[in-house]
């Protein structure tokens, strides 16, 4: 708003340049939004980006764009004319701090809240927090103490102040930088000092009233706060959350650190964590570079509730509880990256959403996924042995929560399977493209208990994916699936073997309601493959309600004759629950038209 209004009024070019410097890097969509407000068309903006060279890797270098709009000699001339003193530019992070672009969300975001450098000069971090946040309030229900994203920015401003102006150090006396301050540090250096006079939770210090939990955050306190915040910012962007939904429940900020045991209690099922999850739409699991979070017993419990307990208590027709996984540990990325539970808003709609999801999640570090596949619930530990006993016994269904927990239990195995399966599903396409042994990923996938699976094989898979990989995938699809998308379009090495394996897999997927399969413009599928697939399809007569099949060959080559279409048509006629179908084949088929009409569905066009 400041940039837009600055252009609309009599521009103070040096001040505007400082605003652009404060923003730094912007997504192209955000950049376009700013300039559309000053009546520029999208074509004008694209020309600006092209000629300025400010666009790189999907991000706009705002300073470079500004200097193209207003050459530097113009700003220098205005300063020489003395029309207005230049605004103080926010300081960039010190070289020694090495804060990633996505993590550095608080270059000096005090400017964003209309607070000048002079207004905050000399304030201690707790005093600065009060200046930013206001008087606070009292919130009796701990589940209503979620923190808003803007309030997390206040925290980052205070961290910057504490490290630069007050020389914050850790417990061993080592100097801290903004990029390494974690929650263990922050609770002692900011949360407790700021709340000492009231002995309240940190959120109560900043809120004006109850802030109900919309998303629960599972994480390890050792994660740097700047990386943690970058993950939540990216999550809000990917899910396209409006302001009312950007409330994240974070234990360090929600629990009263002067009475933690009173907030948590002695039974995990009644703890503050569990109460917050009951209100949430889903969980955001933030993973550090070593996946250390999954060795902490409270993170394990939060995963257990998010993936198993919530699903078990979900009512028919209610929205599914989501479990998203984010990290800021990819050195090649300019922003945090997440594995979302299903399609996210940022993936858009239409036939390309699966491809967009693959592109987005492809950046999740493969090495981190490999580490996560080795996590064992029973090896998790806690700061207090009593917490470890309580949680492992709760997962195992043991009534005496204080008893020594079993070293092995089917409940542990189930949770291990679910956690490993989430990472396997997110990495199976990438593992296929890297030509690694798929046995570990396939085993994890088969036991995952997943209800929704979306796999789009593109990129290197177009040349590298072979029938054997599809056979392994098909034989390990989890039997719990309700919704399955498999995109193999363009994968040139696939043959009838893959189609037959997928048809055989359908015989096991007894709960499948929705299926979309793309084997077009690459795979060499003939009548034999289509007939084998159709046999498996017919076995889903008692479950399948929605179907989309695409077998169109590349360049109109007719590998499938009317005989194959007849086999598919006969398979379709068994699907009495089918409410919607889209079948794409190269030849026009009377048999397909007849079978779809018999089911009361729309007659396909010549190529559908």
C-alpha positions in Angstrom: 0.0 0.0 0.0 2.9 2.4 0.8 4.5 1.7 -2.6 1.2 2.1 -4.5 0.3 5.4 -2.7 3.9 6.6 -3.2 3.5 6.3 -6.9 0.0 7.7 -7.0 1.0 10.9 -5.2 4.0 13.2 -5.9 6.7 10.5 -5.7 9.6 10.9 -3.4 12.0 8.7 -5.4 14.6 8.1 -2.7 12.0 7.1 -0.1 10.3 4.8 -2.7 13.6 3.2 -3.5 14.1 2.4 0.2 10.6 0.8 0.3 11.6 -1.4 -2.6 14.8 -2.3 -0.8 12.9 -3.2 2.3 10.7 -5.6 0.2 13.7 -7.2 -1.5 12.3 -10.1 -3.4 8.7 -10.6 -4.4 6.7 -13.3 -6.1 5.7 -12.1 -9.6 2.0 -12.2 -8.7 2.6 -9.9 -5.7 4.7 -7.5 -7.8 1.9 -7.4 -10.5 -0.7 -6.6 -7.8 1.2 -3.5 -6.7 1.5 -2.1 -10.2 -2.0 -3.0 -11.2 -3.1 -0.7 -8.4 -1.4 2.2 -10.2 -3.3 1.4 -13.5 -0.6 -0.6 -15.3 -1.8 -3.5 -17.4 -0.3 -7.0 -17.1 1.3 -6.5 -20.5 3.0 -3.3 -19.3 4.3 -5.1 -16.2 5.6 -8.1 -18.2 7.4 -5.6 -20.5 8.9 -3.9 -17.5 10.2 -7.3 -16.1 11.5 -8.3 -19.5 13.5 -5.1 -20.2 14.7 -4.6 -16.6 16.0 -8.1 -16.2 14.6 -8.1 -12.7 12.9 -11.5 -13.0 14.8 -14.6 -11.9 13.6 -18.0 -10.7 10.0 -16.8 -10.4 11.0 -13.9 -8.1 11.3 -10.2 -8.8 14.3 -8.2 -7.6 12.4 -5.1 -6.5 15.5 -2.8 -6.4 16.5 -3.8 -9.9 12.9 -3.2 -11.2 12.9 0.2 -9.4 16.2 1.3 -10.9 14.9 0.5 -14.4 11.7 2.6 -13.7 13.7 5.4 -12.1 17.3 5.5 -13.2 19.7 6.2 -10.3 20.7 9.6 -11.6 17.1 10.8 -11.2 17.1 10.0 -7.5 20.5 11.5 -7.1 19.3 14.7 -8.8 16.2 14.9 -6.5 18.4 14.5 -3.5 20.7 17.3 -4.8 17.6 19.5 -5.4 16.8 19.1 -1.7 13.1 18.4 -2.3 13.0 15.9 0.5 15.5 14.1 2.7 16.0 10.4 1.8 14.3 8.0 4.1 16.6 5.8 6.1 17.0 2.4 4.3 16.5 -0.7 6.5 19.8 -2.3 7.2 20.5 -5.5 5.4 21.4 -8.6 7.4 25.1 -8.7 8.3 27.2 -11.1 6.1 28.0 -13.2 9.1 24.3 -14.0 9.8 23.7 -15.7 6.4 19.9 -15.5 6.7 18.2 -17.2 3.8 15.9 -15.0 1.6 12.8 -16.9 2.9 13.9 -16.8 6.5 14.8 -13.1 6.5 11.2 -11.9 6.8 12.1 -9.2 9.2 14.8 -7.1 7.5 13.2 -4.4 9.4 9.5 -4.9 9.4 8.9 -2.2 12.0 8.4 -0.1 8.9 5.5 -2.3 7.9 3.7 -1.3 11.2 4.3 2.4 10.8 7.0 2.6 13.6 10.0 4.7 12.8 13.5 3.8 13.7 13.6 6.7 16.2 10.4 5.5 17.9 12.0 2.2 18.8 15.5 3.3 19.4 16.8 2.4 22.9 13.9 0.0 23.7 14.7 -3.4 25.1 13.2 -6.4 23.2 10.3 -6.7 25.8 9.6 -3.0 25.6 9.8 -3.1 21.8 7.3 -6.0 21.9 4.8 -3.9 23.9 5.3 -1.0 21.5 4.5 -3.3 18.6 1.7 -5.4 20.1 -0.2 -3.1 22.5 -1.7 -3.9 25.9 -2.7 -7.5 25.5 -5.6 -9.3 27.2 -6.5 -12.4 29.2 -7.5 -15.6 27.3 -8.5 -18.4 29.8 -8.8 -21.2 27.2 -5.4 -22.3 26.1 -6.7 -23.6 22.7 -7.7 -20.0 21.9 -4.2 -18.8 22.2 -3.0 -19.3 18.6 -0.5 -16.7 17.2 -1.2 -14.7 14.1 1.4 -14.4 11.4 1.9 -10.7 11.9 2.5 -11.3 15.6 5.3 -13.7 14.6 6.8 -10.8 12.7 6.8 -8.8 15.9 8.9 -11.7 17.4 11.4 -11.5 14.5 11.8 -7.7 15.0 12.5 -8.3 18.7 15.1 -11.0 17.9 16.8 -8.6 15.5 16.9 -6.0 18.2 18.1 -8.4 20.9 21.0 -9.8 18.8 22.2 -6.5 17.3 21.5 -4.0 20.1 21.7 -6.0 23.3 24.2 -8.8 22.4 22.0 -11.8 23.2 24.0 -14.9 24.1 23.1 -18.5 24.7 23.4 -20.4 28.0 27.1 -21.0 27.4 27.7 -17.3 26.7 28.1 -17.6 22.9 26.9 -14.7 20.9 23.6 -15.3 19.0 22.7 -14.1 15.6 19.2 -13.5 14.2 19.5 -16.6 12.1 20.3 -19.0 14.9 17.9 -18.0 17.7 15.6 -20.9 18.5 12.7 -21.3 21.0 15.0 -22.6 23.7 16.8 -19.2 23.5 13.7 -17.2 22.9 11.7 -18.4 25.9 14.5 -17.4 28.2 15.5 -14.1 26.5 12.1 -12.8 25.4 9.0 -14.9 26.3 9.6 -15.1 30.1 11.1 -11.6 30.6 8.1 -10.1 28.7 5.5 -12.0 30.6 7.1 -11.9 34.0 5.0 -9.1 35.5 1.7 -10.8 34.5 2.8 -14.5 34.5 0.7 -15.1 31.4 1.2 -16.8 28.1 3.1 -14.9 25.4 0.0 -14.7 23.1 -2.0 -13.0 25.9 0.7 -10.3 25.8 -0.1 -9.4 22.1 -3.8 -10.4 21.5 -6.8 -8.2 21.8 -9.1 -11.2 22.5 -9.3 -15.0 21.9 -7.4 -16.2 18.9 -8.9 -19.7 18.2 -6.6 -22.4 16.7 -6.9 -22.7 12.9 -3.7 -24.7 12.4 -1.7 -26.7 14.9 2.1 -26.5 14.6 4.2 -29.6 15.4 7.9 -28.8 15.7 11.2 -29.0 17.6 12.2 -26.1 19.7 15.7 -26.3 18.3 14.5 -25.0 14.9 15.7 -21.4 14.2 12.7 -19.1 14.7 13.3 -17.3 11.4 13.1 -20.7 9.5 10.0 -21.6 11.5 8.3 -18.4 10.5 9.3 -18.8 6.9 7.6 -22.2 6.8 4.4 -20.8 8.2 4.4 -17.9 5.8 4.9 -20.3 2.9 2.1 -22.6 4.3 -0.3 -19.7 4.5 0.6 -18.7 0.9 0.3 -22.2 -0.5 -3.1 -22.8 1.2 -4.2 -19.2 0.3 -5.3 -18.6 3.9 -7.2 -15.4 4.5 -6.4 -13.3 7.6 -9.0 -15.1 9.7 -7.4 -18.4 9.0 -3.8 -17.4 9.7 -3.8 -18.4 13.3 -1.3 -21.1 14.3 -1.2 -22.8 17.7 2.5 -22.9 18.9 3.1 -24.4 22.3 5.8 -22.0 23.4 3.6 -19.0 22.7 0.2 -20.6 23.8 1.2 -22.4 27.0 1.8 -20.2 30.0 5.6 -20.7 30.5 5.1 -19.9 34.2 2.7 -22.9 34.6 3.5 -25.4 31.8 2.7 -28.5 33.8 -0.7 -27.1 34.7 -1.4 -26.4 31.0 -0.3 -29.8 29.8 -1.7 -32.0 32.6 -1.0 -35.7 33.2 -3.0 -37.2 30.4 -2.1 -36.3 26.7 -5.7 -36.7 25.6 -6.7 -33.7 27.8 -3.5 -31.7 27.3 -3.4 -28.2 25.8 -1.9 -29.8 22.7 -4.9 -32.1 22.2 -7.5 -29.4 22.9 -5.9 -27.2 20.3 -5.9 -30.0 17.7 -9.6 -30.6 18.2 -10.2 -27.0 17.0 -7.7 -27.1 14.1 -8.3 -27.7 10.4 -5.0 -29.5 10.3 -1.4 -29.8 11.5 1.7 -28.2 10.0 4.7 -30.4 10.8 7.9 -28.3 10.5 11.0 -30.5 9.8 14.5 -29.4 10.7 17.6 -30.3 8.6 18.2 -33.6 10.5 14.5 -34.5 11.0 15.3 -34.3 14.7 11.7 -33.2 15.4 10.6 -36.9 14.8 12.9 -38.1 17.6 11.0 -35.9 20.1 8.2 -37.7 21.9 5.8 -34.7 21.9 6.2 -34.3 18.1 5.5 -38.1 17.7 2.3 -37.7 19.8 1.2 -34.8 17.7 1.8 -36.9 14.5 -0.2 -39.7 16.1 -3.2 -37.5 16.8 -3.0 -35.7 13.4 -2.8 -38.8 11.3 -4.6 -41.6 13.2 -6.7 -40.4 16.1 -8.3 -37.4 14.2 -9.2 -39.7 11.3 -10.7 -42.3 13.6 -13.0 -39.7 15.1 -13.9 -38.0 11.9 -17.6 -37.9 11.1 -18.9 -38.9 7.7 -19.1 -35.9 5.4 -16.9 -33.7 7.6 -13.8 -32.1 6.2 -10.7 -34.3 6.4 -8.1 -33.3 9.0 -5.0 -32.3 7.1 -1.3 -33.0 7.8 1.1 -30.7 5.9 4.9 -31.0 6.2 7.2 -28.0 5.7 10.9 -27.3 5.8 13.2 -24.3 5.2 16.3 -26.5 4.9 16.8 -26.5 1.1 20.0 -24.5 0.4 19.0 -24.2 -3.3 15.6 -22.7 -2.6 14.6 -19.1 -2.1 11.7 -20.0 0.1 10.4 -22.7 2.3 8.8 -25.7 0.7 6.0 -28.0 1.8 4.5 -31.4 1.2 0.8 -30.7 1.4 -1.9 -33.2 2.2 -3.6 -33.3 -1.2 -3.8 -30.4 -3.6 -3.2 -26.9 -2.2 -4.8 -23.7 -3.4 -1.6 -22.6 -5.0 -1.7 -25.6 -7.3 -4.8 -24.1 -8.9 -7.6 -26.0 -10.7 -8.0 -28.0 -13.9 -5.9 -30.7 -15.5 -2.5 -29.2 -14.6 -2.9 -29.0 -10.8 -1.2 -32.4 -10.3 1.8 -31.2 -12.3 2.0 -27.9 -10.3 1.9 -29.9 -7.1 4.8 -32.1 -8.3 6.8 -29.0 -9.3 6.2 -27.3 -6.0 7.0 -30.4 -3.8 10.0 -31.5 -6.0 12.2 -29.0 -4.1 11.6 -30.7 -0.8 15.1 -32.1 0.1 15.4 -35.8 -0.9 18.0 -36.4 1.7 15.7 -35.2 4.4 13.0 -37.6 3.2 15.5 -40.4 3.3 16.2 -39.6 7.0 12.5 -39.5 7.8 12.0 -43.0 6.4 14.3 -44.3 9.2 12.4 -42.7 12.1 11.2 -45.1 14.8 8.5 -43.9 17.2 9.7 -46.2 20.0 13.1 -44.5 20.0 11.7 -41.0 20.7 12.8 -39.2 23.8 11.7 -36.2 25.9 13.2 -33.7 28.3 11.2 -35.5 31.0 11.1 -39.3 31.3 7.5 -39.0 32.6 6.4 -37.4 29.4 8.0 -40.2 27.4 6.2 -42.9 29.4 2.9 -41.0 29.3 2.9 -40.6 25.5 4.3 -44.0 24.4 1.7 -45.7 26.7 -1.0 -43.5 25.2 -0.1 -44.5 21.7 0.0 -48.2 22.8 -3.4 -47.8 24.5 -2.0 -48.7 27.9 -4.3 -47.5 30.8 -1.5 -46.9 33.3 0.3 -44.0 31.7 3.0 -44.0 34.3 4.2 -47.6 33.7 7.4 -48.3 31.8 6.4 -48.4 28.1 6.8 -51.5 25.9 9.9 -51.5 23.7 7.8 -52.6 20.8 4.0 -52.5 20.1 1.7 -52.7 17.1 0.6 -49.1 17.9 4.2 -48.0 17.4 4.4 -49.9 14.1 1.2 -48.4 12.8 2.4 -44.8 13.5 5.8 -45.6 11.9 4.0 -46.9 8.8 1.8 -43.8 8.6 4.7 -41.3 9.0 7.0 -43.2 6.6 4.1 -43.4 4.1 3.6 -39.7 4.0 7.2 -39.1 3.0 7.2 -42.0 0.6 4.2 -40.7 -1.3 5.8 -37.3 -1.6 9.1 -38.7 -2.9 8.1 -41.7 -5.0 8.2 -39.7 -8.3 11.6 -38.2 -7.5 13.0 -41.6 -6.4 11.9 -43.0 -9.7 13.7 -40.3 -11.6 16.9 -40.8 -9.6 16.8 -44.5 -10.4 17.3 -45.5 -6.7 16.1 -48.8 -5.3 12.3 -48.3 -4.8 11.8 -51.2 -2.4 12.1 -49.0 0.7 9.7 -46.4 -0.7 7.3 -49.0 -1.9 7.2 -50.8 1.4 6.5 -47.6 3.2 3.7 -46.7 0.8 1.9 -50.0 1.1 1.5 -49.6 4.9 0.8 -45.9 4.8 -3.0 -46.0 5.5 -3.3 -43.1 3.0 -6.7 -42.3 1.7 -5.6 -39.9 -1.0 -2.6 -40.3 -3.4 -1.6 -38.0 -6.2 1.5 -39.0 -8.2 2.5 -37.1 -11.4 5.5 -38.5 -13.1 7.2 -35.8 -15.2 10.7 -34.4 -15.7 13.4 -37.1 -15.9 10.7 -39.7 -15.5 9.6 -39.1 -19.1 12.8 -40.9 -20.2 13.7 -43.0 -17.1 10.4 -44.4 -15.8 10.1 -48.1 -16.8 7.5 -50.8 -16.5 9.2 -52.4 -13.5 8.8 -49.2 -11.4 5.1 -49.0 -12.2 4.7 -52.7 -11.3 6.3 -52.0 -8.0 4.1 -49.0 -7.4 0.9 -50.8 -8.4 1.6 -53.8 -6.2 2.2 -51.5 -3.2 -0.7 -49.0 -3.5 -2.3 -48.9 0.0 -5.7 -50.6 0.2 -7.1 -47.7 2.2 -7.2 -45.4 -0.9 -10.4 -43.5 -1.6 -9.0 -41.1 -4.2 -6.1 -42.0 -6.6 -4.5 -39.9 -9.3 -1.6 -41.3 -11.4 -0.2 -39.2 -14.3 2.1 -41.1 -16.7 1.6 -38.9 -19.7 4.7 -38.6 -21.8 6.5 -41.5 -20.1 7.9 -43.1 -23.3 9.2 -46.4 -21.9 5.9 -47.7 -20.5 4.0 -50.5 -22.2 1.1 -52.8 -21.8 2.9 -54.3 -18.8 2.2 -51.1 -16.8 -1.5 -51.0 -17.8 -2.0 -54.7 -16.8 -0.3 -54.1 -13.4 -2.6 -51.1 -12.7 -5.6 -53.1 -13.6 -4.5 -55.9 -11.3 -4.0 -53.3 -8.5 -7.6 -52.1 -8.8 -8.8 -55.5 -7.7 -7.3 -54.8 -4.2 -8.5 -51.2 -3.9 -11.9 -52.1 -2.5 -12.7 -48.6 -1.1 -11.7 -46.6 -4.2 -14.3 -43.9 -5.0 -12.3 -41.7 -7.4 -9.7 -42.7 -10.1 -7.9 -40.6 -12.6 -5.3 -42.3 -14.8 -3.3 -40.7 -17.6 -1.4 -43.0 -20.0 -1.3 -40.7 -23.0 1.2 -39.2 -25.5 4.1 -41.5 -24.6 3.2 -44.9 -23.1 2.8 -47.5 -25.8 -0.5 -49.0 -24.8 -2.3 -51.4 -27.2 -5.5 -53.4 -27.1 -3.8 -56.0 -24.9 -3.0 -53.5 -22.2 -6.4 -51.9 -22.3 -8.1 -55.3 -22.1 -6.1 -56.2 -19.0 -6.8 -52.9 -17.4 -10.5 -53.2 -18.1 -10.7 -56.5 -16.3 -9.4 -54.9 -13.1 -11.7 -51.8 -13.6 -14.8 -54.1 -13.6 -13.9 -55.3 -10.1 -14.6 -51.8 -8.7 -18.4 -52.1 -9.4 -19.2 -51.6 -5.8 -17.1 -48.6 -5.0 -16.0 -46.4 -8.0 -18.1 -43.2 -8.5 -15.8 -40.9 -10.5 -13.5 -42.0 -13.3 -11.2 -40.2 -15.8 -9.1 -42.2 -18.2 -6.7 -40.9 -20.9 -5.1 -43.3 -23.3 -4.7 -41.0 -26.3 -1.5 -41.9 -28.1 1.0 -39.3 -29.3 0.5 -37.8 -32.7 -2.8 -39.6 -33.3 -1.1 -43.0 -33.7 -3.8 -45.7 -33.4 -2.5 -48.5 -31.2 -6.0 -49.1 -29.7 -8.6 -50.5 -32.0 -12.4 -50.9 -31.6 -11.7 -54.3 -30.0 -9.9 -52.5 -27.1 -12.7 -50.0 -26.8 -15.2 -52.8 -26.6 -13.3 -54.4 -23.7 -13.2 -51.1 -21.9 -16.9 -50.5 -22.5 -17.7 -53.9 -21.1 -15.7 -53.0 -18.0 -17.4 -49.7 -17.6 -20.9 -51.3 -17.7 -20.1 -53.1 -14.4 -19.6 -49.8 -12.6 -23.2 -49.2 -11.5 -22.2 -46.6 -8.9 -20.4 -44.4 -11.5 -21.8 -40.9 -11.5 -19.2 -39.1 -13.7 -16.8 -40.4 -16.3 -14.4 -39.0 -18.9 -12.7 -41.4 -21.2 -10.2 -40.2 -23.8 -9.1 -42.4 -26.8 -8.0 -41.6 -30.3 -10.7 -43.4 -32.3 -14.3 -42.6 -32.0 -15.9 -45.7 -30.4 -19.6 -46.6 -30.7 -19.1 -49.2 -28.0 -17.9 -46.6 -25.5 -20.7 -44.2 -26.4 -23.2 -46.9 -25.9 -21.8 -48.1 -22.5 -21.6 -44.6 -21.1 -25.2 -43.8 -22.3 -26.4 -47.1 -20.6 -24.9 -45.8 -17.3 -26.8 -42.5 -17.8 -23.6 -40.5 -18.4 -22.9 -38.0 -21.0 -22.0 -39.3 -24.4 -18.3 -38.6 -25.1 -17.2 -36.5 -28.1 -15.2 -37.9 -31.0 -12.0 -37.9 -28.9 -13.4 -38.6 -25.5 
